Amino acid sequence: MEYMDKYVKRTQEEIDREDNKGGKRTKGGDPTKRPTINLTHAKKDIMFGIFANVIGQNFAYNKVPFNKYESGLPAKQSNQPLILRCLWTSYDYLTPNKIQDDIVVGGIVDLQMFAFPDICKQTA
């Protein structure tokens, strides 16, 4: 995600398609930005996902899909631009290396929220 604007910017075709729907735009909304980003990647023992609330629209009651799991945003952060990083592993990578009687069944899900970075602006 080094170049966030690659994922944030809508193509002209997407903008035209949205205009043809006749839907209402939110006040102050930027038609060139996608409202959300949802990227997931899965392998046998690990799943990684990123959800971004790009324009800070209200997601208080919407679910954030993460492959076969779903998550929600806390009410306080539901209308702020933020990034939710989701990581699932089939093994326990958090517990220090020691002998223990517990067995991890189903894996570990780690969710973390981050502030949305400012998009780079071109200057002349």
C-alpha positions as CSV (number, residue, x, y, z in Angstrom):
1,M,0.0,0.0,0.0
2,E,2.9,2.3,-0.7
3,Y,0.9,4.2,-3.3
4,M,-2.5,4.7,-1.6
5,D,-3.8,6.9,-4.4
6,K,-3.7,3.9,-6.7
7,Y,-6.5,2.4,-4.7
8,V,-8.3,5.6,-3.7
9,K,-8.8,7.2,-7.1
10,R,-11.8,6.2,-9.3
11,T,-11.4,5.8,-13.0
12,Q,-13.3,8.1,-15.3
13,E,-15.4,5.1,-16.3
14,E,-16.4,4.5,-12.7
15,I,-17.3,8.2,-12.2
16,D,-19.5,8.2,-15.4
17,R,-21.2,5.0,-14.3
18,E,-22.0,6.6,-10.9
19,D,-23.4,9.7,-12.7
20,N,-25.6,7.6,-15.0
21,K,-27.1,5.9,-11.9
22,G,-28.6,9.2,-11.0
23,G,-27.7,8.7,-7.3
24,K,-27.3,11.6,-5.0
25,R,-23.8,12.7,-4.0
26,T,-23.1,13.6,-0.4
27,K,-22.4,17.2,0.4
28,G,-18.7,18.0,0.0
29,G,-18.1,14.5,-1.4
30,D,-15.3,14.1,-3.9
31,P,-16.5,12.2,-6.9
32,T,-12.9,11.2,-7.8
33,K,-12.5,9.2,-4.6
34,R,-13.8,5.8,-3.9
35,P,-15.9,5.7,-0.7
36,T,-14.3,2.5,0.6
37,I,-11.4,0.2,-0.2
38,N,-11.7,-3.5,0.6
39,L,-8.7,-5.8,-0.3
40,T,-8.3,-9.3,0.9
41,H,-5.7,-12.0,0.2
42,A,-5.9,-15.6,1.5
43,K,-3.5,-18.5,1.7
44,K,-3.7,-21.8,3.6
45,D,-2.5,-20.5,6.9
46,I,-2.9,-16.8,6.6
47,M,-5.5,-14.2,5.5
48,F,-4.8,-10.5,5.2
49,G,-7.3,-7.8,4.6
50,I,-7.5,-4.0,4.5
51,F,-10.7,-2.0,4.7
52,A,-10.4,1.8,4.3
53,N,-13.2,4.3,4.9
54,V,-11.8,6.8,2.5
55,I,-14.3,9.7,2.6
56,G,-15.4,9.1,6.2
57,Q,-19.0,8.1,5.4
58,N,-21.0,6.6,8.2
59,F,-20.4,2.8,8.6
60,A,-22.0,2.5,12.0
61,Y,-24.2,-0.5,11.1
62,N,-22.5,-1.9,8.0
63,K,-20.3,-5.0,8.2
64,V,-16.8,-5.0,7.0
65,P,-16.2,-8.2,5.0
66,F,-13.0,-10.1,5.7
67,N,-13.1,-13.2,3.5
68,K,-15.4,-15.6,5.4
69,Y,-15.4,-13.3,8.5
70,E,-17.2,-10.0,9.1
71,S,-16.3,-7.2,11.4
72,G,-17.9,-3.9,12.3
73,L,-16.5,-0.4,13.2
74,P,-16.9,1.0,16.7
75,A,-19.6,3.7,16.7
76,K,-17.1,6.5,17.6
77,Q,-15.0,5.7,14.5
78,S,-17.7,4.9,12.0
79,N,-17.7,8.3,10.3
80,Q,-14.0,9.0,10.3
81,P,-11.5,8.2,7.5
82,L,-9.6,5.2,8.8
83,I,-8.0,1.9,7.8
84,L,-8.9,-1.4,9.4
85,R,-6.2,-4.0,9.1
86,C,-7.4,-7.6,9.5
87,L,-5.0,-10.5,9.9
88,W,-5.9,-14.2,10.5
89,T,-3.4,-16.9,11.1
90,S,-4.1,-20.6,11.7
91,Y,-1.3,-20.7,14.3
92,D,-0.6,-18.7,17.5
93,Y,2.1,-16.1,16.7
94,L,1.3,-13.9,19.7
95,T,2.0,-16.1,22.7
96,P,5.7,-16.2,23.7
97,N,7.6,-19.4,23.0
98,K,7.0,-21.5,26.0
99,I,5.4,-24.8,26.7
100,Q,1.7,-24.5,27.3
101,D,-1.3,-26.7,27.7
102,D,-3.5,-24.6,25.5
103,I,-4.1,-25.5,21.8
104,V,-5.2,-22.9,19.3
105,V,-8.4,-24.0,17.5
106,G,-9.6,-22.0,14.6
107,G,-6.7,-19.6,14.5
108,I,-6.2,-16.0,15.7
109,V,-7.8,-12.9,14.3
110,D,-6.0,-9.6,14.9
111,L,-7.8,-6.3,14.0
112,Q,-6.1,-3.0,14.2
113,M,-7.3,0.5,13.2
114,F,-5.1,3.3,11.8
115,A,-5.6,6.9,10.8
116,F,-6.1,7.3,7.1
117,P,-3.0,8.9,5.6
118,D,-3.2,12.2,3.7
119,I,-3.1,11.7,-0.1
120,C,-0.1,13.3,-1.8
121,K,-0.9,16.4,-3.8
122,Q,1.0,17.4,-6.9
123,T,2.4,20.9,-7.0
124,A,3.7,22.9,-9.9
